[in-house]
Amino acid sequence: MLSVFVKNLNREQWISDAAYYKAISRGFDPYYELSDWLAAEQDYLTMLQLNDSLKNGTVTKMGLRQLAKP
């Protein structure tokens, strides 16, 4: 049970940090907090998919392109 809590905490921290860096990159313009957060969540999910692909040896160029999108 504790490991699930730690994983969720790491997930939330990763997304929070990523959303913060997205806000920095656009100069902290107001009213974009939600879109920064949602984009960071999508980046997190994409990263997880890529990690699974790397473990399985099934990384594709399309997958790498998707992760590299701004």
N, C-alpha and C positions, 0 to 999 in steps of 0.2 A: 504494500500500500504506500509506503514511504517513497519507493522508487517512482511510482506514478506521480506523486506530488512533485518530486524533484524534476522529472521530465517535463511536467506542465510548467513549472517555474522556469526552467531553462527555455522552453518554448516562448513563454510570455516575455522573458528578458530579451531573447533574440529578436523577436518581433518589435519590441519597444525600441531597442537599439537601432534596428534597421529603419523604423519609422522616423526616428530622430535624425538619422543621417540623410534620409530623403528630405526632411524639412530643411536641414542645413543646405542641401544642394539647390534648393529653390529659394533660399534667402528668407526662410520663415514667413512667407506670405500667409496671411490669415485665411481661414476657412478651408484649408486643405488637410486638416488633421485626420479626418476620417479616411480620405482617399490615401493618405500616406500609410495609415495603419492597415487598410485593406490590401494595398500593394505589398506591404511588408509581409502580411500573412500569405499572400500568393507566392512571394519569393521563398518563404519558409517551406511551403508545400513543394515547390519546384525543387528546392535543395534536397528535400527528403527523397523525392522521386529519383533525382540524379544519384544520390548516395546509394539507393537500392539498386539502381542500374549498374553502378560501379561495382558493387558487391557481386552482382550476377553476371558481370561482363557483357552487358547489353546496352552500353551507352551508344547513342546515335548522334550523328551530326545535328539532327533536328533538335534533340534534347539539349545539346550544348548551346545551340543558337537561342533556344527559348530562355535558358538561364542567363545568357549574355544580354538579352534585351534590356534597354534602359527603362 
